[in-house]
Amino acid sequence: MATTSRPYRGTPGFNVESDDAPTPSAANTRVTKLDDAVTLRGVRVPLTSDIGCAFITDLSRNKERLFSDQRICEKYDITPDAWTTITQSKAIRLAVNAEHERRMLNSTAAQESAAKIFTEAPEVLGTILRDDKASPRHRIEASKELRATARVGDETTGDATEHVIISINLGADEKLVFDCGPPKQPKGPLDDEADPW
């Protein structure tokens, strides 16, 4: 049985049955340049790879003063000459600036900076707690904060973390709300016959 083919009348370039699918033009394809890669630990790595993206993120942390130059060079085994070459690469600078802007806009940079500064808090609170000249009230408050920091997550139970509330909006300011409470866990192992499903 011979098949008759009708001419394709859809959007050009989207005919999946066509044998002569158009090849992408040179203007639409991006050619990876030598500047779009960096040598890390002796291996040439494209900036768009997973390792390349992690490197750009770490360089953004370096720009935010969260990582030092020494830490970056040690982590990625970069020589001083290679570091100078990296800092002068336009492709790397553009990628770091874009990553830095993304981290600023989604607050990742502020969160990581606050976490770094917060690591100094226990030492400061310990100094207040040990200072005999400090007010007893300040010493008690310092001990409470230290205890809360040391035991973060201990106070929450498994039941308190999961709570199911179903709310159905019926319109005209009418709602049905079901408070299901925490999900119930089976007391023992289920076999195939006792499984309710």
Contacts in CASP RR format, 6 or more apart in sequence:
PFRMAT RR
TARGET T0000
AUTHOR 0000-0000-0000
METHOD contacts of the structure
MODEL  1
MATTSRPYRGTPGFNVESDDAPTPSAANTRVTKLDDAVTLRGVRVPLTSD
IGCAFITDLSRNKERLFSDQRICEKYDITPDAWTTITQSKAIRLAVNAEH
ERRMLNSTAAQESAAKIFTEAPEVLGTILRDDKASPRHRIEASKELRATA
RVGDETTGDATEHVIISINLGADEKLVFDCGPPKQPKGPLDDEADPW
8 15 0 8 1.000
8 17 0 8 1.000
8 18 0 8 1.000
12 22 0 8 1.000
13 21 0 8 1.000
13 22 0 8 1.000
15 21 0 8 1.000
32 46 0 8 1.000
32 48 0 8 1.000
33 91 0 8 1.000
35 89 0 8 1.000
35 90 0 8 1.000
35 91 0 8 1.000
35 92 0 8 1.000
36 46 0 8 1.000
36 47 0 8 1.000
36 48 0 8 1.000
36 91 0 8 1.000
37 44 0 8 1.000
37 45 0 8 1.000
37 46 0 8 1.000
37 47 0 8 1.000
38 44 0 8 1.000
38 45 0 8 1.000
38 47 0 8 1.000
38 52 0 8 1.000
38 55 0 8 1.000
38 86 0 8 1.000
38 89 0 8 1.000
38 92 0 8 1.000
39 45 0 8 1.000
39 82 0 8 1.000
40 51 0 8 1.000
40 52 0 8 1.000
40 55 0 8 1.000
40 76 0 8 1.000
40 77 0 8 1.000
40 78 0 8 1.000
41 76 0 8 1.000
41 77 0 8 1.000
42 77 0 8 1.000
45 51 0 8 1.000
45 52 0 8 1.000
45 55 0 8 1.000
46 52 0 8 1.000
47 53 0 8 1.000
47 55 0 8 1.000
47 56 0 8 1.000
47 91 0 8 1.000
47 92 0 8 1.000
47 95 0 8 1.000
55 76 0 8 1.000
56 92 0 8 1.000
56 95 0 8 1.000
56 96 0 8 1.000
56 99 0 8 1.000
57 99 0 8 1.000
57 103 0 8 1.000
58 67 0 8 1.000
58 72 0 8 1.000
58 75 0 8 1.000
58 76 0 8 1.000
59 72 0 8 1.000
59 92 0 8 1.000
59 96 0 8 1.000
59 99 0 8 1.000
60 96 0 8 1.000
60 99 0 8 1.000
60 100 0 8 1.000
60 103 0 8 1.000
60 109 0 8 1.000
61 67 0 8 1.000
61 112 0 8 1.000
62 68 0 8 1.000
62 69 0 8 1.000
62 71 0 8 1.000
62 72 0 8 1.000
63 96 0 8 1.000
63 100 0 8 1.000
64 100 0 8 1.000
64 103 0 8 1.000
64 109 0 8 1.000
64 112 0 8 1.000
64 113 0 8 1.000
66 112 0 8 1.000
66 113 0 8 1.000
66 116 0 8 1.000
69 83 0 8 1.000
72 78 0 8 1.000
72 83 0 8 1.000
73 79 0 8 1.000
73 80 0 8 1.000
73 83 0 8 1.000
78 86 0 8 1.000
86 92 0 8 1.000
87 93 0 8 1.000
100 109 0 8 1.000
102 108 0 8 1.000
103 109 0 8 1.000
104 110 0 8 1.000
121 145 0 8 1.000
121 149 0 8 1.000
122 146 0 8 1.000
122 149 0 8 1.000
125 142 0 8 1.000
125 143 0 8 1.000
125 145 0 8 1.000
125 146 0 8 1.000
125 149 0 8 1.000
126 142 0 8 1.000
126 146 0 8 1.000
128 134 0 8 1.000
128 138 0 8 1.000
128 139 0 8 1.000
128 142 0 8 1.000
129 139 0 8 1.000
129 142 0 8 1.000
129 143 0 8 1.000
129 146 0 8 1.000
131 139 0 8 1.000
158 182 0 8 1.000
159 182 0 8 1.000
160 182 0 8 1.000
162 182 0 8 1.000
162 183 0 8 1.000
163 181 0 8 1.000
163 182 0 8 1.000
164 179 0 8 1.000
164 180 0 8 1.000
164 181 0 8 1.000
164 182 0 8 1.000
164 183 0 8 1.000
165 177 0 8 1.000
165 178 0 8 1.000
165 179 0 8 1.000
165 180 0 8 1.000
165 181 0 8 1.000
166 176 0 8 1.000
166 177 0 8 1.000
166 178 0 8 1.000
166 180 0 8 1.000
167 175 0 8 1.000
167 176 0 8 1.000
167 177 0 8 1.000
167 178 0 8 1.000
168 175 0 8 1.000
168 176 0 8 1.000
168 177 0 8 1.000
169 175 0 8 1.000
170 176 0 8 1.000
END
